[in-house]
Amino acid sequence: MAIRKILLPLAGVASARGALSTALMLAGRWGAHVHAFHVRTDTRDVAPLAGEGLSGAMIEEMMASTEKEGHSEARALAALFEAETGARGIAVGAPVRAADGAVRASSARFESVIGREEELVAGEARLSDLIVVPHPKSAEEVASADALHAVLFDSGRPALIAPAGVPETIGARIAIAWNGTAESASAVASVLPWLAEAEQVRIFHSEDYQRQGPGADRLAGFLELHGIAAEIAAFRAIDRSVGAGLLAAVTEYGADLLAMGAYSHSRLRQLILGGVTRHVLEHATTAVLMNR
């Protein structure tokens, strides 16, 4: 299945640059439409703070400040969007087709709305082929991580965590982290369009990472049915960290895209005890395609 619509949740300019460059680069590759989506805080959400001892005047001041900041951020993001699309020659507006009408040309639009980011992003994501999310550590905005979790837990769609910088390529050398789970199978299904065009594909597995389910050799056989030749490589945990071992192996391989399942254990358990997903989110320098 080709990628035709890319959702790009944007929280602020600092975290937007790498993700916007990534999304527009992919739009040019796939002939896709990018929906850059900015959610401003609803000032009415500030009102409940009145119950915590704040006066009416203080609440009104907070609401006015929140609204002002939201409009300022929206204008800055719109300017960045206009500059990046212009530099890449990508049409701005509704999705378009090429002159012959047979191939969809890349296009993009920017939208800023008011509401709760987690709810709105999850809803928009459900009718998108791919969601490009800013790297959680690329800026101070916590919202970039909130958008990622909204996609992973409440959309049923794949999330591509963009590198903090501007990548030269994505999808030429693909690494697949396989552990036999439903989450990793979902990631493989989402990355199939990329695998068909990749120069090289390698499946990474480990005894420390494997769960109950088919092994890496069976995944290689499945991919072969799709005309995809994949190498198989084992990796080891580093200092008892499976995530560190995986990223070290992926980096040595020179991958520009890692596909993996997310949160095989509960998110709460990973937040408290750590886990592969958490480690990858915090330390990956390459693009990561995640599914849950």
C-alpha angles and dihedrals in degrees: 000000000000122000108247105157127041120189115208114191109200125195104170143346095258093061096032103070100073094039094048092049090049094049094047092047089053091046089057091048097048100029087241137157118244118211106197103200125193121183118202119204115261105240089216088070087068092061096080088067087074087078090063096068101276118138124239091252091053091050092050090050091051091049092050091048092049092051092048093050091048093053091045092051091047092053092049092049092047090053092049090047092051092049095048096045090046093051091051096042093238116158114245118219137039120357112284139193131229120261094269090052092230103093125049113235121217117267139162143197135192123221130180118192139169122244145072110325098213093054097042096044092049091050094049091045093059090070097043130090095216135009117210109204126191114250108270091231098042092095143000094264108114086197092079089066091042090056091049093053091045089057096044097045105031112026110053089223133112122263122212110204104210121222115256089245133042110284122221093210138004122194103015093108111024127193120198119201104209128188103152097255129133088247093057090046089054090052091052091051091052095047096049094098088054094046092056090062100035122117092217136008127194128184115214120203137165138186086232091054104037119107129188106300143071118331131238093267091060091049089053089052091050092051090048088061086060091051093256120133111207132182120221122223132175123218135190133223116258115223087346091304112125090187092056091049092049094049092046090054093045091049093049089051090054096233119176092194131037119195117197145146118259131226103355083172121047118287090238092055091049092049091051102036102021125238146190094279093050093047093049092048091051100042112023115117096184129068113281125203109204133187133179 
